[in-house]
Amino acid sequence: MGKFSRNQKQNQGLKVRLESKLQLGQLKVQIKKPEIKKPEIGKPPGLNKISMAQPKIWSTQQRDINIIEFLINEGRHFLLHFAGAKKNLKNEQNQYKRMLKQEKYNEQKSNQPLYEFLESFSENHLGQPSRNKKKERIVVFFFRSNCLHNLKNRYTKQMDIQNENWIKILKEIKFILDETFYTELIELLKKLEENNDIKWITEQLIQQFSETDNLKDIQVIFKNLLIQIFKGRLDEHLYWDKVQNLPPDQILKIYKERIPHYQPQIMKFVKSVKTLFDGESKDNNQNFQYQDIEKDHFDDFDYEQQLFKDYSVINFHSEEF
């Protein structure tokens, strides 16, 4: 009994001393707060456990992407504007980089008259839609204009082809394509389905082209090929600076006379379309692009033909000035 009383008094004394020290600020007490888990505000519960299937649209389908990439490489011709170019050249401290940028700038500047001609020619004589004028020059085939918003009933729903995979691809990419080229593409696939002879199909396309009386009415692949010829200076008879003042019917006449020499290039384009629609690897398709011109296709020329590995202007957008 006495021992319990003594322990009780000691505990009371300790309590009094602790309270005194707390009041005097001589003892700091750390109180551990309970951990509060912050809620994931704005996120549904179990988000990390949710799995979603890819939407079945062209941008998630590798075959569709390969087709679009091929058409971009073939039909997009552009020269970027010079915004900030001189300032960036002036501020470049590295002498080697400055030299490279200066060379690119000079080449781009020297090509400006060509692209001004290509843009004007494609709008005035090939029926390409005009666009808001900016400092860059751009000509695009195969794809619809960004200014075209009302797409309802613009694209044909008639597909006289049986290949279900081809039909599926066409439905996925049709609203990206120019409506005229979309119709021509269906006709081309129909021919490929009926007859696998690429040379015969190419001859049919050339025959159709030869029977056309107006530049604006020729098939889109022939419009694009003409721009390729202008841009690459592939044919002395069709140098852009020689034909720029000729009437369009005279240019078409010359083009028709020269088109037999471009049959291999058209064959390569047709073969590329079939290869890509069949889902074969893009890497296996590189040799078919019709802008890879072979010298022996021009043996009848009485002058030395200058050839290039790539007829497109240097892709300046990959590196800022």
C-alpha positions as CSV (number, residue, x, y, z in Angstrom):
1,M,0.0,0.0,0.0
2,G,2.8,2.3,0.9
3,K,4.8,1.4,-2.2
4,F,1.8,2.2,-4.5
5,S,1.3,5.6,-2.7
6,R,4.9,6.4,-3.2
7,N,4.8,5.6,-7.0
8,Q,1.6,7.6,-7.4
9,K,3.2,10.6,-5.8
10,Q,6.3,10.3,-8.0
11,N,4.1,10.2,-11.1
12,Q,2.2,13.2,-10.0
13,G,5.5,15.1,-9.3
14,L,6.8,14.2,-12.7
15,K,3.6,15.4,-14.3
16,V,3.8,18.7,-12.5
17,R,7.5,19.2,-13.6
18,L,6.6,18.4,-17.2
19,E,3.7,20.9,-17.2
20,S,6.0,23.5,-15.7
21,K,8.6,23.1,-18.4
22,L,6.0,23.2,-21.1
23,Q,4.7,26.4,-19.7
24,L,8.2,27.9,-19.6
25,G,9.0,26.7,-23.2
26,Q,11.9,24.5,-21.9
27,L,10.4,21.3,-23.4
28,K,9.4,20.8,-27.0
29,V,6.9,18.2,-27.8
30,Q,6.6,16.7,-31.2
31,I,3.2,15.3,-32.1
32,K,3.2,13.0,-35.0
33,K,0.3,13.8,-37.2
34,P,-1.5,11.0,-38.9
35,E,-0.7,10.5,-42.6
36,I,-3.5,11.7,-44.8
37,K,-3.6,10.2,-48.3
38,K,-4.3,12.9,-50.8
39,P,-7.1,11.9,-53.1
40,E,-6.4,11.9,-56.9
41,I,-8.5,14.9,-57.7
42,G,-9.9,14.9,-61.2
43,K,-8.9,11.3,-61.9
44,P,-11.2,8.3,-61.8
45,P,-10.3,5.6,-59.3
46,G,-8.2,2.7,-60.6
47,L,-7.0,4.6,-63.6
48,N,-3.8,2.7,-63.8
49,K,-5.8,-0.5,-64.1
50,I,-7.8,0.6,-67.1
51,S,-6.7,-0.7,-70.5
52,M,-8.0,0.8,-73.8
53,A,-8.0,-0.6,-77.3
54,Q,-6.5,1.6,-80.1
55,P,-9.2,3.3,-82.1
56,K,-9.5,1.9,-85.6
57,I,-8.5,5.1,-87.5
58,W,-5.9,5.6,-90.2
59,S,-3.3,7.1,-87.8
60,T,-3.1,3.9,-85.7
61,Q,-2.9,1.6,-88.7
62,Q,0.7,1.1,-90.0
63,R,-0.5,0.2,-93.5
64,D,-2.5,3.4,-93.8
65,I,0.4,5.4,-92.4
66,N,2.8,3.9,-95.0
67,I,0.3,4.9,-97.8
68,I,0.0,8.5,-96.5
69,E,3.7,8.8,-96.0
70,F,4.3,7.7,-99.6
71,L,1.8,10.2,-101.0
72,I,3.3,13.0,-98.9
73,N,6.8,12.2,-100.2
74,E,5.6,12.1,-103.8
75,G,3.1,15.0,-103.8
76,R,4.2,17.6,-101.3
77,H,6.5,20.2,-102.8
78,F,7.4,23.2,-100.7
79,L,10.0,25.9,-99.9
80,L,9.9,27.3,-96.4
81,H,9.8,31.0,-95.8
82,F,12.7,33.1,-94.6
83,A,11.3,34.3,-91.3
84,G,14.2,34.9,-88.8
85,A,16.8,33.4,-91.2
86,K,19.1,36.5,-91.4
87,K,18.8,37.1,-87.7
88,N,19.7,33.6,-86.9
89,L,22.6,33.7,-89.3
90,K,23.9,36.9,-87.7
91,N,23.6,35.4,-84.2
92,E,25.3,32.1,-85.0
93,Q,28.6,32.0,-83.2
94,N,29.9,28.6,-84.5
95,Q,31.7,29.4,-87.7
96,Y,31.0,25.9,-89.3
97,K,27.3,26.0,-88.4
98,R,27.1,29.5,-89.7
99,M,28.6,28.4,-93.0
100,L,26.1,25.5,-93.4
101,K,23.2,27.7,-92.6
102,Q,24.4,30.3,-95.1
103,E,24.6,27.6,-97.8
104,K,21.1,26.4,-97.1
105,Y,19.8,30.0,-97.0
106,N,21.5,30.7,-100.4
107,E,20.1,27.6,-102.0
108,Q,16.6,28.2,-100.6
109,K,16.8,31.8,-101.9
110,S,17.9,30.7,-105.3
111,N,14.9,28.3,-105.5
112,Q,12.3,31.0,-104.6
113,P,11.6,32.0,-108.3
114,L,11.0,28.3,-109.1
115,Y,8.5,27.8,-106.3
116,E,6.7,31.0,-107.1
117,F,6.3,29.6,-110.6
118,L,5.2,26.2,-109.4
119,E,2.6,27.7,-107.1
120,S,1.2,30.0,-109.7
121,F,1.2,27.3,-112.4
122,S,-0.5,24.7,-110.3
123,E,-3.3,27.2,-109.3
124,N,-3.8,28.8,-112.8
125,H,-3.3,25.7,-115.1
126,L,-3.7,22.6,-113.0
127,G,-6.7,23.6,-111.0
128,Q,-5.1,23.4,-107.6
129,P,-7.0,25.5,-104.9
130,S,-5.5,28.8,-104.0
131,R,-4.4,29.3,-100.4
132,N,-3.8,32.2,-98.1
133,K,-0.6,33.9,-99.2
134,K,2.3,33.5,-96.8
135,K,6.0,33.8,-97.2
136,E,6.5,30.1,-97.9
137,R,5.7,28.5,-101.3
138,I,3.9,25.1,-101.2
139,V,2.2,22.9,-103.8
140,V,0.4,19.7,-102.6
141,F,-1.2,16.9,-104.7
142,F,-3.2,13.9,-103.6
143,F,-4.6,15.6,-100.4
144,R,-7.6,17.8,-99.9
145,S,-7.3,21.4,-99.2
146,N,-7.5,22.5,-95.5
147,C,-9.9,25.2,-96.7
148,L,-12.5,22.5,-97.6
149,H,-14.6,21.8,-94.6
150,N,-18.0,20.7,-95.9
151,L,-17.2,17.1,-96.9
152,K,-20.7,15.7,-97.0
153,N,-21.5,13.9,-100.3
154,R,-18.3,15.1,-101.9
155,Y,-16.7,11.6,-102.0
156,T,-18.1,8.9,-104.2
157,K,-19.6,5.9,-102.3
158,Q,-19.4,3.7,-105.3
159,M,-16.5,1.2,-105.1
160,D,-16.4,-1.4,-107.8
161,I,-13.7,-3.4,-106.2
162,Q,-13.9,-6.7,-104.3
163,N,-10.8,-6.7,-102.1
164,E,-12.2,-6.1,-98.7
165,N,-8.8,-4.9,-97.3
166,W,-8.5,-2.3,-100.0
167,I,-12.1,-1.1,-99.3
168,K,-11.3,-0.8,-95.6
169,I,-8.2,1.3,-96.3
170,L,-10.1,3.6,-98.6
171,K,-12.8,4.2,-96.1
172,E,-10.2,5.0,-93.4
173,I,-8.2,7.5,-95.5
174,K,-10.7,9.0,-98.0
175,F,-11.3,12.2,-96.1
176,I,-7.6,13.0,-96.1
177,L,-7.4,12.7,-99.9
178,D,-8.4,15.1,-102.6
179,E,-11.8,14.0,-103.9
180,T,-10.6,13.8,-107.6
181,F,-7.6,11.7,-106.7
182,Y,-9.7,9.5,-104.4
183,T,-11.9,8.7,-107.4
184,E,-8.9,8.0,-109.6
185,L,-7.4,5.8,-106.9
186,I,-10.5,3.7,-106.9
187,E,-10.3,3.3,-110.6
188,L,-6.6,2.4,-110.4
189,L,-7.2,-0.3,-107.7
190,K,-10.1,-1.6,-109.9
191,K,-7.7,-2.0,-112.8
192,L,-5.1,-3.7,-110.5
193,E,-7.8,-6.1,-109.3
194,E,-8.8,-7.0,-112.8
195,N,-5.3,-7.2,-114.3
196,N,-2.1,-7.5,-112.5
197,D,0.0,-6.4,-115.5
198,I,1.5,-3.1,-114.3
199,K,2.8,-2.2,-117.8
200,W,-0.7,-2.7,-119.3
201,I,-2.3,-0.5,-116.6
202,T,0.3,2.2,-117.2
203,E,-0.4,2.2,-120.9
204,Q,-4.1,2.6,-120.1
205,L,-3.4,5.6,-117.9
206,I,-1.1,7.2,-120.5
207,Q,-3.8,6.6,-123.2
208,Q,-6.4,8.4,-121.0
209,F,-3.9,11.2,-120.4
210,S,-3.2,11.6,-124.2
211,E,-6.9,11.9,-124.9
212,T,-7.4,14.8,-122.5
213,D,-7.5,18.3,-124.0
214,N,-7.0,20.5,-121.0
215,L,-4.2,20.6,-118.4
216,K,-6.7,21.0,-115.6
217,D,-8.4,17.8,-116.6
218,I,-5.4,15.4,-116.7
219,Q,-5.1,12.8,-114.0
220,V,-3.7,13.9,-110.7
221,I,-0.6,11.6,-110.9
222,F,0.2,13.3,-114.3
223,K,-0.2,16.8,-112.7
224,N,2.2,15.8,-110.0
225,L,4.7,14.2,-112.4
226,L,4.7,17.5,-114.4
227,I,5.6,19.4,-111.2
228,Q,8.3,16.9,-110.5
229,I,9.7,17.4,-114.0
230,F,9.7,21.2,-113.6
231,K,11.2,21.1,-110.2
232,G,14.0,18.7,-111.0
233,R,14.8,20.1,-114.5
234,L,14.5,16.6,-115.8
235,D,13.6,17.4,-119.4
236,E,15.2,20.2,-121.6
237,H,11.9,20.4,-123.4
238,L,10.0,21.2,-120.2
239,Y,12.4,23.5,-118.3
240,W,10.2,25.7,-116.2
241,D,11.9,28.9,-117.2
242,K,11.5,28.0,-120.9
243,V,7.8,27.2,-120.7
244,Q,6.6,29.8,-118.1
245,N,5.5,32.2,-120.9
246,L,3.9,29.5,-123.1
247,P,0.1,29.1,-123.3
248,P,-1.2,26.0,-121.4
249,D,-2.3,24.1,-124.5
250,Q,1.3,24.4,-125.9
251,I,2.7,23.1,-122.6
252,L,0.2,20.2,-122.7
253,K,1.2,19.4,-126.3
254,I,4.9,19.2,-125.3
255,Y,4.1,17.1,-122.3
256,K,2.1,14.6,-124.3
257,E,5.0,14.3,-126.7
258,R,7.5,13.6,-123.9
259,I,5.3,11.3,-121.7
260,P,6.5,8.0,-123.3
261,H,9.9,8.7,-121.8
262,Y,8.2,8.8,-118.3
263,Q,6.4,5.5,-118.6
264,P,8.9,3.7,-116.2
265,Q,8.2,6.4,-113.6
266,I,4.4,5.9,-113.8
267,M,4.9,2.2,-113.6
268,K,6.8,2.6,-110.4
269,F,4.1,4.8,-109.0
270,V,1.4,2.2,-109.8
271,K,3.5,-0.6,-108.4
272,S,4.0,1.4,-105.2
273,V,0.3,1.8,-104.8
274,K,-0.3,-1.9,-105.1
275,T,2.6,-2.8,-102.9
276,L,1.4,-0.5,-100.1
277,F,-2.3,-1.5,-100.3
278,D,-1.2,-5.1,-100.1
279,G,0.5,-4.2,-96.8
280,E,4.1,-5.0,-97.8
281,S,6.9,-3.3,-96.0
282,K,7.6,0.3,-96.9
283,D,11.4,-0.5,-97.1
284,N,10.7,-3.0,-99.9
285,N,8.8,-0.3,-101.7
286,Q,11.5,2.3,-101.9
287,N,12.8,1.3,-105.4
288,F,9.4,1.9,-107.0
289,Q,8.9,5.6,-106.4
290,Y,8.7,7.3,-109.8
291,Q,10.9,10.2,-108.9
292,D,14.0,8.0,-108.8
293,I,14.8,8.5,-112.5
294,E,17.3,6.2,-114.2
295,K,19.6,7.7,-116.8
296,D,18.9,5.1,-119.4
297,H,15.3,6.3,-119.6
298,F,16.6,9.3,-121.5
299,D,19.0,7.8,-124.0
300,D,17.3,9.6,-126.9
301,F,18.3,13.1,-125.5
302,D,21.0,14.8,-127.5
303,Y,22.4,16.5,-124.5
304,E,23.9,15.4,-121.3
305,Q,21.0,15.0,-118.8
306,Q,21.8,16.1,-115.3
307,L,20.3,13.7,-112.8
308,F,19.8,13.9,-109.1
309,K,19.2,11.3,-106.4
310,D,16.4,13.4,-104.9
311,Y,14.6,16.0,-106.8
312,S,12.9,17.6,-103.8
313,V,14.3,20.8,-102.3
314,I,16.4,20.2,-99.2
315,N,14.1,19.7,-96.2
316,F,14.9,22.8,-94.3
317,H,12.3,22.3,-91.7
318,S,14.4,19.6,-90.1
319,E,16.9,22.2,-88.9
320,E,16.2,25.7,-87.8
321,F,18.2,28.6,-89.3
